[in-house]
Amino acid sequence: MRLRTLAEVIGHLGETGRTGIIDGTEIRVRRPAVDRKDRDKFISGKNEQNAVKAMVLTDEHGRLLFCSPTGPGSCADIAHARELGLVKLLADGPAVEILADAGYQEHGPADAS
């Protein structure tokens, strides 16, 4: 079975009753050119290095189900999940269990996007 979208992955987890595991991962990149206006968006707040971030979702056995396109390293995990539609899919879709670290929890107005 090939799952092509995040919606298909969430649907699959809901149908099979499997647990998903989600986390963001940062990949170091070269610093963007000086004349690039969004140059600072690539600086990770966590590592204070130039990075891009991807969201990865696996099943409980570690099999890769979804890897998002990369985004700026300065983006918080919860904000990236919102941009990809994960928060809406979980709110409107089937009941699924997804294990995540604290980066996917909302802490108040500072996390709102």
N, C-alpha and C positions, 0 to 999 in steps of 0.2 A: 504494500500500500504506500502510495506517495502522497504526502501531505504538503500542499504548496503554499498555503496561507496560514496566518495565525488563527483565523476563524476556523479553518479545517482542523487545526491542531486542538483547539479548545473543544470543538465538536467531538473529535475522536476520544479525547480524555473523558468527556461526559458520557459517551456511549459505552466505553469499555470500563469505566470506573477506576481507571488508573490514576496515580498521583503524578503530577508534574513538578519539576524542580526548575526554578528560574533564577537567573542571576545576570548581572551586567558585567561585561569584561572590557577592560581598556587595552588598547593597542598603541604603543608609542609610535609616534610619527615624527618626521622632520618638521621643524617649525615652518609655518606658512610664510610666504613672501612678505616683505615689509609693506608693500603697497596693498595688501589684501585687507579690506576694511573689517572683516570679522575675525581677524587673526587671534584675538584674545579668547574667542570661544573654544579654541582647541586646548586651552590650558586646563588640565584636570585639577579640580579643587582637592581631590584626595591625594594625588601624588605630586602635584605642582609641576607636572611635565606636560609637554605637548602630546596629546593623545586623541584618538577617536574611540567611541564606545559602541558596543554592540550588545544586544540582549539575546541571551541564549536560553532555550527551553528544552529540557530533556525529560524522558520518562524516569521512573524510579530505578531503572536499570542502567541509566546513564546514556541511553540511546538518544542521539540528537533528533529533535522533532522540529525545531525552528531556530534559525539564526537571523536576526534582523539586519537590515542595512545599517551601516555605521552612521553615527551622528557625532556632533562635537563632544569632546571629552568633558566639557564643563556641564553637560546636561545631567541632572540627577536621575537615578534609576526610575523613580516614580514618574517623573516628567517624561522620560523616554517611553515608559509603558503607556502613559496617556496618549502620547503622540502616535504610537503604533496602534492604538485602539484596544489595547488589552483590558484596560479598566472597564470600558463599555461592554466588551465581549463577556467579561466575567459578571457584570451587573445584569446584563440582558440574556445571557446564554444559559446553558445547562449548568447544574451544580457540579463543580469540579474542585478537587483539592490540589492546590499548588503551594509548594514549600518555597519560601523566599526569605531573604535576610531583611534586616531593618531598613535597608534602602528602598524597599517597596511599601513602607508604611507611611501614611500621611501624619505629619506632626503639627499641622495647623496652617495658618494663613501664609507663612513663608514658603510652603510647598505648593501653594495653589498656582496653576498656570493658566 
